[in-house]
C-alpha cells in the first residue's frame, strides 16, 4: 500500500491541540454557552487545518461541551443542571476508584506533591485566582489518577471532567471552594497512612460537593438550562 507522506504523530498532535484549546476555552468561559463555532474562524485562531478542527468538535460533542445541528450550526452547549448531575457521580466514582487503586502504590514523593498542590490551591483561592486554583486542583487529583495507571479510568475522566470544571469555576469563585482544602487534607492524610478506604471515600465526597453549587451559584434544584447566550473568541479538577 502507499506509504503516507504526513507523519502520524504530527497529525495526532494537531488534533489534540485543537481539542485542548477549544475544551479549555469552553471551560473557562472564553467561549460562551450557545456561542456559534465556525470552522474557518477556529482554523485561523488555532492555526490548524479543517480536519483537526472537525475531529476536535466531534470529541467535544461526545464530551457534552458542543452541540452540532447537521446543516445548521455547531454551538457551545448550554450548561444544564441535568447534564452536570448525570456526569457528577460518574466522575466522583472514577476518582474514588483511582484513589483506592493508587493508595497502596503511593510513596513519600506522591504525598508531598499532593500537599504542595493543595497549598497552591488554597493560596489561589485566597487571592481569587480561579484559573490557578483549578490548575492546582487538577494536578493534585492527577497524582492518584496517574499512579492508579488504569486507562479506562483516565479515559472516562478525560471525557466527563470538563463538564464539571465549568461548575467548579463557580464554586472556586466563592467561599464554598475553601471547603475543598480541608477535604483534600483528609484525603492526603489517609493516602499517607495507607488507608485506601478512607482516602477513596473522601475523594468521592470531594467531587460530590459540587452538587451543592448550581452552575450560576443558585441552589442545585433548578432543572432548566442555567446559562445561555454570549459572543466572542480561547483557554482543565
For each residue, the residues with C-beta under 8 A, 3 or more apart:
1:
2:
3:
4: 8
5:
6: 10 11
7: 10 11
8: 4 11 12
9: 12 13
10: 6 7 13 14
11: 6 7 8 14 15 52
12: 8 9 15 16
13: 9 10 16 17
14: 10 11 17 18 48 49 52
15: 11 12 18 19 51 52 55 56
16: 12 13 19 20
17: 13 14 20 21 46 48 52
18: 14 15 21 22 42 46 48 52 53 55 56
19: 15 16 22 23 55 56 59 60
20: 16 17 23 24
21: 17 18 24 25 46 234 235
22: 18 19 25 26 31 37 42 46 56 57 60
23: 19 20 26 27 60 63 65 162 236
24: 20 21 27 28 234 235 236
25: 21 22 28 30 31 233 234 235
26: 22 23 29 30 31 60 65 66 76 162 166
27: 23 24 65 162 165 166 169 235 236
28: 24 25 131 169 235
29: 26 32 166 169
30: 25 26 232 233 234 235
31: 22 25 26 35 37 76 230 232 233 234
32: 29 35 76 229 230 231 232
33: 76 77 78 79 227 228 229 230
34: 75 76 77 78 228 229 230
35: 31 32 75 76 230 231 232
36: 73 74 75
37: 22 31 41 42 57 66 73 74 75 76
38: 41 42
39: 42 43 50 53 54 57 74
40: 43 44
41: 37 38 44 45 233
42: 18 22 37 38 39 45 46 53
43: 39 40 46 47 48 49 50 53
44: 40 41 47
45: 41 42 233 234
46: 17 18 21 22 42 43 52 53
47: 43 44
48: 14 17 18 43 52 53
49: 14 43 52 53
50: 39 43 53 54
51: 15 54 55
52: 11 14 15 17 18 46 48 49 55 56
53: 18 39 42 43 46 48 49 50 56 57
54: 39 50 51 57 58
55: 15 18 19 51 52 58 59
56: 15 18 19 22 52 53 59 60
57: 22 37 39 53 54 60 61 66 68 74
58: 54 55 61 62
59: 19 55 56 62 63
60: 19 22 23 26 56 57 63 65 66
61: 57 58 64 65 66 67 68
62: 58 59 159
63: 23 59 60 66 159 160 162 163
64: 61 77 83 87 160 163
65: 23 26 27 60 61 76 77 162 163
66: 26 37 57 60 61 63 74 75 76 77
67: 61 74 75 76 77
68: 57 61 73 74
69: 72 73 74 75
70:
71:
72: 69
73: 36 37 68 69
74: 36 37 39 57 66 67 68 69
75: 34 35 36 37 66 67 69
76: 26 31 32 33 34 35 37 65 66 67 230
77: 33 34 64 65 66 67 80 83
78: 33 34 225 226 227 228
79: 33 83 84 166 167 215 225 226 227
80: 77 83 84 224 225 226
81: 84 85 214 215 220 222 223 224 225 226
82: 85 86 223
83: 64 77 79 80 86 87 163
84: 79 80 81 87 88 163 164 166 167 210 215
85: 81 82 88 211 220
86: 82 83 89 90
87: 64 83 84 90 91 160 163 164
88: 84 85 91 92 164 207 208 210 211
89: 86 92 93 208
90: 86 87 93 94 156 160
91: 87 88 94 95 156 157 160 161 163 164 207 237
92: 88 89 95 96 203 204 206 207 208
93: 89 90 96 97 204
94: 90 91 97 98 153 156 157
95: 91 92 98 99 141 144 145 157 203 204 206 207
96: 92 93 99 100 200 201 203 204
97: 93 94 100 101 148 150 153 200
98: 94 95 101 102 141 144 145 148 150 153 157 203
99: 95 96 102 103 144 148 187 191 196 199 200 203
100: 96 97 103 196 197 199 200
101: 97 98 104 105 147 148 149 150 153
102: 98 99 105 106 110 143 144 145 147 148 191
103: 99 100 106 144 190 191 194 195 196 199 200
104: 101 194 196
105: 101 102 147 148
106: 102 103 110 111 143 144 147 191 192
107: 110 111
108: 111 112
109: 112 113
110: 102 106 107 113 114 143 144 147 191
111: 106 107 108 114 115 188 191 192
112: 108 109 115 116
113: 109 110 116 117 139 143
114: 110 111 117 118 140 143 144 184 188 191
115: 111 112 118 119 188
116: 112 113 119 120
117: 113 114 120 121 136 137 139 140 143
118: 114 115 121 122 136 140 181 184 185 188
119: 115 116 122 123
120: 116 117 123 124 132 136 139
121: 117 118 124 125 133 136 137 140 180 181 184
122: 118 119 125 126 178 181
123: 119 120 126 127
124: 120 121 127 129 130 132 133 135 136
125: 121 122 128 129 133 172 177 178 181
126: 122 123
127: 123 124
128: 125 173
129: 124 125 132 133
130: 124 133 134 169 172 173
131: 28 134 135 235
132: 120 124 129 135 136
133: 121 124 125 129 130 136 137 172 177
134: 130 131 137 138 165 168 169 172 236 237
135: 124 131 132 138 139 236
136: 117 118 120 121 124 132 133 139 140
137: 117 121 133 134 140 141 168 172 180 237
138: 134 135 141 142 236 237
139: 113 117 120 135 136 142 143
140: 114 117 118 121 136 137 143 184
141: 95 98 137 138 144 145 203 237
142: 138 139 145 146
143: 102 106 110 113 114 117 139 140 146 147
144: 95 98 99 102 103 106 110 114 141 147 148 191 203
145: 95 98 102 141 142 148 153 154 157
146: 142 143 149
147: 101 102 105 106 110 143 144
148: 97 98 99 101 102 105 144 145 153
149: 101 146
150: 97 98 101 153 154
151: 154 155
152: 155 156
153: 94 97 98 101 145 148 150 156 157
154: 145 150 151 157 158
155: 151 152 158 159
156: 90 91 94 152 153 159 160
157: 91 94 95 98 145 153 154 160 161
158: 154 155 161
159: 62 63 155 156
160: 63 64 87 90 91 156 157 163 164
161: 91 157 158 164 165 236 237
162: 23 26 27 63 65 165 166 236
163: 63 64 65 83 84 87 91 160 166 167
164: 84 87 88 91 160 161 167 168 207 210 237
165: 27 134 161 162 168 169 236 237
166: 26 27 29 79 84 162 163 169 170 215
167: 79 84 163 164 170 171 210 213 215
168: 134 137 164 165 171 172 210 237
169: 27 28 29 130 134 165 166 172 173
170: 166 167 173 174 213 214 215 216 217
171: 167 168 174 176 177 180 209 210 212 213
172: 125 130 133 134 137 168 169 177 180
173: 128 130 169 170 177
174: 170 171 177 213 217
175: 178
176: 171 179 209 212 213
177: 125 133 171 172 173 174 180
178: 122 125 175 181 182
179: 176 182 183 209
180: 121 137 171 172 177 183 184 206 209
181: 118 121 122 125 178 184 185
182: 178 179 185 186
183: 179 180 186 187 202 205 206 209
184: 114 118 121 140 180 181 187 188 206
185: 118 181 182 188 189
186: 182 183 189 190 198 202
187: 99 183 184 190 191 199 202 203 206
188: 111 114 115 118 184 185 191 192
189: 185 186 192 193
190: 103 186 187 193 195 196 198 199 202
191: 99 102 103 106 110 111 114 144 187 188 194 195 199
192: 106 111 188 189
193: 189 190 198
194: 103 104 191
195: 103 190 191 198 199
196: 99 100 103 104 190 199 200
197: 100 200 201
198: 186 190 193 195 201 202
199: 99 100 103 187 190 191 195 196 202 203
200: 96 97 99 100 103 196 197 203 204
201: 96 197 198 204 205
202: 183 186 187 190 198 199 205 206
203: 92 95 96 98 99 141 144 187 199 200 206 207
204: 92 93 95 96 200 201 207 208
205: 183 201 202 208 209
206: 92 95 180 183 184 187 202 203 209
207: 88 91 92 95 164 203 204 210 237
208: 88 89 92 204 205 211
209: 171 176 179 180 183 205 206 212 213
210: 84 88 164 167 168 171 207 213
211: 85 88 208 220
212: 171 176 209 220
213: 167 170 171 174 176 209 210 217 220
214: 81 170 217 218 219 220 221 222 226
215: 79 81 84 166 167 170 226 227
216: 170 226 227
217: 170 174 213 214
218: 214 222 226
219: 214 222
220: 81 85 211 212 213 214
221: 214
222: 81 214 218 219 226
223: 81 82
224: 80 81
225: 78 79 80 81 228
226: 78 79 80 81 214 215 216 218 222
227: 33 78 79 215 216
228: 33 34 78 225
229: 32 33 34
230: 31 32 33 34 35 76
231: 32 35
232: 30 31 32 35
233: 25 30 31 41 45
234: 21 24 25 30 31 45
235: 21 24 25 27 28 30 131
236: 23 24 27 134 135 138 161 162 165
237: 91 134 137 138 141 161 164 165 168 207
